[in-house]
Amino acid sequence: MKSYIPFYKRNLKVAIPVMLSQAGQVLVSQVDNMMVGKVGTIELAAAAFANSIFILGMVFAMGFTFGLTPLVGHVWAQKNKKDTAAFLHNSLQLNILLSVVLAVVMWVISYFFDQMGQTAEVAAMSVSYYRILVVSFIPFIVFFTFKQFAEGMADTKHAMVITLISNVINIFFNYLFIFGNWGLPAMGLDGAGYATLIARIFMPLMFLYYFMRKDQFKEYFNMALRMRPQWEKIKELIKIGWPIATQIVLEVAAFAVSGVMMGWLGVIPLAAHQIALGLASVTFMVVTGIGSGTTIRVSHQFSTKDYASMKKASYASIHMVVLIMGIMAILFAVFRNQLPWLYTSDEAVISLAAQLLIMAAIFQVFDGLQVVLLSVLRGVSDVKTAMVYALIAYIFVNIPISYVLAFTFEMGAIGIWIGFVFGIGLASVLFYFRIRKMFKRLEN
């Protein structure tokens, strides 16, 4: 184990800013839920439903930007400034176009909310909130493009600073808009949406300032401004980006469909689902930070053909994730009855959320493993097989098991979450055997 200590340190040096950024981002979304939950259970359920639909488009576009990091990492590690700048130019154009198209599609979907089996109150209240989130979608994806480019250059601190500042902005405007403080009208759930919109507009503007002023970015940014679109670079971005985006959206689809199914069970299951899922997403985003750091380290070592160090860095991240998620699983189980009180005082919601947190505790380690194993595969641009594995685990296993247990065996919300255990567990096993096969091939 002593041989891994330098790799733990190097991985954490890159990963900690990303972890803080990701954790801060998801914590603010949980503050949103806590504040909205204080307004009412129906508002919390409406937020859960709107987010379960919105997140599909958001994570697809976010996943598409993830392909930029290993591509930039390869050329930047080889000191190829021209190609590094070219990826910035072409990814910005491609991702802005994608986000506009997706935003239009997502807006159209809102006209069908009343046909998705939700209660009339939840469906009606969620529409305006959802549309505000859709407007915030485009600046958020521009931010993520800047973020993934910077991370390809092993710079994770600027995104952390921007995210933490935007979190403060979000919470401040939540305070003003949700409850109507400082003489403003109380906007409830819509107020949370407007606060998110303001924060997400700030994020790309701040990164643009850094790119224009900071020496490590300015040269690449100025080169990118003078370039024209390059079809070869766009094809590379699509080739890597769409399998990552599809893989992520397949996983999130399982959670999105579960949100819709929870709505079929009623307002209380949907609100409890939002609480348990929100808490699980905090730990998920923390290990996503480790995953992002792993992709950066692996992509740099893969480009220099240092396969021994690449393997050590990969397993060092696996060790850290198992430890962190093991601790989180214990905390979820021990404090399952206390954590839901942060969101609501509705005892029926709290009781069911506590039961769902037991399921969340069971799949914590598997969830962390699948994140970091995928990050290793992304670092070497091995993304298509992961997409197929995600289809099997989340669509062919997770969703059917959730439905059958919830409605055929009448296990309700618990049955839906048992499906997560099977889906996430299978995904982590499949991804693990894939990277083992990859390392054997490289060693030969």
N, C-alpha and C positions, 0 to 999 in steps of 0.2 A: 504493500500500500504506500510505502514511502516514495516510490517512484512516481506516484500520481500527484503528490503534493504540489509540484510546480505547475502541473496542468490544472489543478483546482484553482490555483491563484490566477493563472492567465485567463482561464475561462470566466472566472468571476469578475476580473478587471473589466472585461468587455461586457459581461452580462448584467452586472449590478445596475448600471444606469438604465438599461432596458427594463430590468425588473421593476425598478422604481417608477419608471415611466408607465409601464403597463399596469402595475398595481395601482398607481395613482389614478389612472384613467378609469379603471373598473371600480375603484372605491368611490369615485365621484358619481358613477352611475348608480351605485348602491345608496349614496346619499340622496340622489334623486328619488329612488324607490322609498327610502325611509320618510322623506318629506311628503311625497305623494300619499304614502300609506297613512300618514297622520290626517290627511284630508278625508279619506274614506276607503273602504274595501273595494267598492266598485271602481274607483279611480286606479287603485293598485292593479286590479284585474285588467282594466283597459290598457294600462301601461304594459302589462305582461303580454297581452294579445298583440298590441301594435309592435312591440319590440320583437316578438317571435316571427313576424312577417318581415319587418324592416331588416333584421339581421341577416336574412338570406342574401339580399342584394349587397349589403355592406361588406360581409365577409368574402363574397365572391370578388368584389373589386379590391379589397385589402389583400386577399390571397394572390390576386393577379400582380399586385405591386411587389410581393415577396420575391418573385422571380428576378427582380432587379438586383437584389443584394448579392447572390452568388456570381452573377454576370459581371457586376462592377468589381466584386472582390477578386475575380480571376485577373482582369486586365489591370486593375490598380496595383495588385501585388507584383505584376510584371512591369510596373512603371510606364504603362502605355497611356499617356495623358489624352491622346486624341480619341481613342476608343472609350475611355472613361467618360469624357465630355459628351461623346456621341450617344452613349446610353442615357445620360441625363436628358439631353434634348429629345430623343425619340420616345423615352418613357413618359415624359410630361405630356407630349402631344397624344400619345396612345391612351394614357390613363384618363386624361381629361375627356377625350371622346367617349371612352367606355363609361365613365361616370355620368355623362349627360344622357347617353342612351339608357342606362340602367335607371336613372332618376325618372325619366319619362315612363318607363315600364312600371316602376314601383308606384308612381302617382296613379296610373290607370288602375292598378290592383285595388286601390282604396275604394273604388266605386263598387266593389264586390264584397266588402266587409260584412254587409248584412246577410250574405248568402253563405257564410262559413260556419253556421251552427252555433254562434255565440248568442248570449242573451241580448235583448234589444238595447238595454242600457249600456252594456260593454261595447257593442258594435258602434253605437252612435257616438259615445264619448271618445273612442279611440281614433276616429277618422282625422279630426283636426290636428291632434297631437302627432299622429303618424305623418301627416303631410308636412308639418314643420320639420320633422326629422329628415324627410326626403330632401327638403331644401338645403339642409346642413350637409348633405351627403357629398356634394361636389367639392366644397373647400376641404372637407375631411380627407378625401382621396388625394387631393393635391398635396396636402400635408404628408400623407403616407408615402407619396412618391419621393418627396424630399428626404423623408426619414430613412427609407430603404436605401436610397443612394448614399446618404451619409454613413449608414451602417456598413455598406459595402466597403467603405474607406476606413472601417474600424472606428468611426466616430459615433459614439452612442450618447454622449453627454448633452449635446445640443437638443436632441429630441426630448431628453429627460427634462431639461429646464423648461422648454416650451410647454410640455404636457403638464408639469406641476403648476406653472403659472396659469394655464388655461383651466385647470381644476379649481383654482381659487376663484377665477372669474365666474365659472359655472355655478359654484356654490353661492357666491355673492348674489348673482342674478336669480338663482332659485329662491333665495330669501326674499328678494324684492317681489318677484313675479308670482310665485305660488301662493303666498299668503297675503300679498297686497300691502307690503310695508312701505314706509316713507311716502304715504299718500297715494300710492299706485293701486289700481284695482286688483283684487285677488283673482288670478286666472287659473288657479288649480293646476290640473294636469298640463294644460297648454302652456302655462308659465314655465314648467320644467322644460318643455320643448324649446321655447324661445331662449332660455338660458343656455341650452346646449348649442343652439344655432349661433349665438354670439360668441361662445367659446371656440367653436369650430371655425369661424371666420378668422378669429385671431391667430389660430395655429399656423396656417400656411403663410400669412403675412409676416409673422415673426421669423419663420424659416427663410423667407425671401430676403429679409433684412440680413440674416446671417450669411446667406449665399452672396450677397452683394458687398459685404463688409469684411468677412473673415478670410484670412489669407489661405487657409486650407481648402476653402470652397471657391473663392473669387476667380481664380484662374480657370477652373473647370466651367464655372457658370458663364464667364465671358466668352470662352470658346464655344460653349453650347449655343449662346445667343446668335453667333455668326454662322451656325450650321443650318443645313437643310435636312429635311427628313431622309433617312436612309432605310430603304426597304429591307436590306439584310439585317440591320439591327432590330427593326420592328419584328421581323420573322423570328429572331432569336428570343426576343421578349415574349412573343406569343407562345413559342414552342415551350418555354419554361414556365411562363405565367399561367396559361390556361389549365394545365394539369394540377398545379398547386391550388388554383382558385376552385376548380371542380372538386378536388379532394376535400378542401375545407368546407365548401358549401354542402357536400354530402353529409359530413359530420353534423354541421349545424342544422341541416334539414331534419335530422332525427329529433333535435331539440325543438325546432320550429313546429314540426308536425305534432310533437308531444304537447306543445302549447295550445294548438288548435283542439286536440283531443281532450285536454284538460278543460277547455271551455265547454265541451259537450257534457262534462260532468257537473259543471256549475261554477258559480263565482268563487266559492270558498276554495275548491281544489285549484283553480287558476291562480288565485292570490297566493296560496301556499306554495305552488310550483314556482312562482316568481321569486319568492323569498329564498327557497332552497337553491334554485338555479343561480340566483344572484350571489349567494355565498360561495357556491362551487366555482363560479366564474372568477372570484377573487383569487383563489388558489391556482386556477387554470392560467390566469394571466401572469402570475408570478413565474410559473415554470415556462410560460411562453417566452419570458425574458431570457431565461437560461437557454431555451431553444434558439432564440435569435443570436445569442452569443456563440452558440455551438455552430450554427450555419456560417457565421463570419470566420471562426477559427478553422473549420473544416475546409471552407472554400479557399482560404489562403494557403493552407498546407497541401491541399490537393493540387493547386496550380503550380506549386514547387516540387511536387511528387515526393513529399516527405510523408509517406504513408504510415510509417511507424508512429510518428507524432500525431497524425490525424486519428489513428485508432485510439491512442491514449487519451486525446482530448475528448473523443466521443464517449468513451467509457467513464471518463471523469464526470462528464455531465450526467450520465445515467446514474452514477452513484449519488450525486447531489440531489437529483430529482426524487429518487427513491426515499432518501432521508427526509426531505422537505415534505413530500406528500404523505409519508407515513405519520409524521407529526401532525399534519393537518387532519388526517383521518381520525386520529385520536381526539383532537380538539372538537371536531364535528360531533363525534359520538358522545363525548363527555358533556358538552354545552349545548346539546340539541334542543333542550327545553328553554334555554335562556336567550340564544341568538335571535330567534324570531321576534322577541319583544322589541328589538331595535326597529322593527318595521311597522308593527301593528299591535293594538291591544285586543283585537278580536280573538277570543280564546279558541274558537273553532279553527281559525286559520293557523294559529300557533300550534295547536295539537297536531294537525296534519303536517305542517312544515317540519315539526320535530321528527315525525316518522320518515319523511322524505330525506332528512339529513342523515339518517342511518344508511340509506342507500347511497347517498353521496360519499359517505365515509368509506363504504366498501369499494367504490371504484376510483378513489383518489390516486392510488399508486399506479393503476393501469392508465389513468388519464395522463398523469405526468410522463409515464414511459412513452406513450404514443406520441406526445408532443416532441420530446427530445429525439426519438428515433426518426421521426419525420424530418426534423431539422438536420440530422446527419445526411439523410438522403437528398435534401435540397442543396446542401453544401457541395455535393458532387453532381448536381443536376439530374439525379435519378428520381424522376417525379411521376412518370406514367404508370409504373407498377403500383405506386402508392395510391394513385387515383382508383385503380381497379380494386385494390384491397379495401379502400374506403367504401366503395359501392357495395361490396359483399358484406362488410361488417355493419354498416349503418343503415343501408336501405334494405338489404335482403335478410338481415338478422335482427337488428335493433327494432325497427319500426313494426314488423310483423309480430314479434314477441310482445312488444308493448301493447299493441292492439288486442291480441288474443288474451293476454293476462288481464288487461283492464276491463274488457267488455264481454268476452266469451266466458272467462272464469270469474268475472265480476269482482276483481281485486281493486278496481278503481285506480286512483292516483299511484298507489304503491306498485301496481302491476306495470304502469307506464315506466316507472323508474327502474324496475327490475330489468326491463329491456335495455336501459342504458348500460347496466352492469355487463350484460352479455355482449353488446355491440362494442363498447370501449375495450373490454377484455380481449375480444377476438382481434380487434385492430392492433393492439399493442403486441400480441403474439406474432401476427403476420409481419408487422414492420420489423420486429426483432430478428426473425429468421432471414428477412431480406438483407439487413445490414451485415449479418454474419456471413451470408453468401458473398456479399460485396467485398468484405475484408479478405476472405479466402482467395478471391479472384485477384485482388491487388497484391497479396503476399506472394502469389505464384508468378 
